[in-house]
Amino acid sequence: MQNKRYILLGLKHSGKTSLAQGMSRQLGIPWFDLDHRIASSHPQYPDIRSMYRERGLAWFQEQECIAYDSISDPHCIIACGGGAMENPSLMERIAAERDESPKTLRIFIDSPEELLFTRIIKHGIPPFLSSDAPREHFRSLYVRRRNMGLEHADVVISAGELDKEEVLQQLLDRI
């Protein structure tokens, strides 16, 4: 297996963190989660949702870039946050890295809309969704982010209703 940097993209609750952990186990390389790095840098917030709600989108996107830039390991797995594909600065960094080295592989985890919506609202409506019409808002967000993910990806993994191990195996077979 070549030394590569694997960038996992996908909507919120598509399984990026679980896949990063599984890939790390199988490939024996470190993994990083951008949301976890942001949260650990700002312990005054109880969670990502409250941080996003209080500080806003622009601040959060800046934190995503800072977290990404802090990872110097060229051979690792990075799980991006669910909104990363709508962060132009972050996506430019990833694209530039990909253009400089074919050793960076962007992987999009493609999951069904209804499955993601159910997972996302399980703990309440997150701040990035309209509380007036969360389902409709999510639908437009899903279509937009999914299209971006498909556009940016070098590899697309169809998660569907597969369990974590099946998705992991599909991913490992494709890289």
CORMOHU-V371571 format. One line per field, one symbol per residue. burial: + if it has 16 or more other C-alpha atoms within 10 Angstrom, else -. A space follows every 50 residues. Layout:
# CORMOHU-V371571
burial=???
This chain:
# CORMOHU-V371571
burial=---++++++++++++++-++++++----+-+++++++++--------+-- ++----+--++-+++-++------+++++++++++-+--+---++--+-- --+++++++++-+--++--+-----++++-----+--+--++--++-+++ -++-+++-+-------++--+----
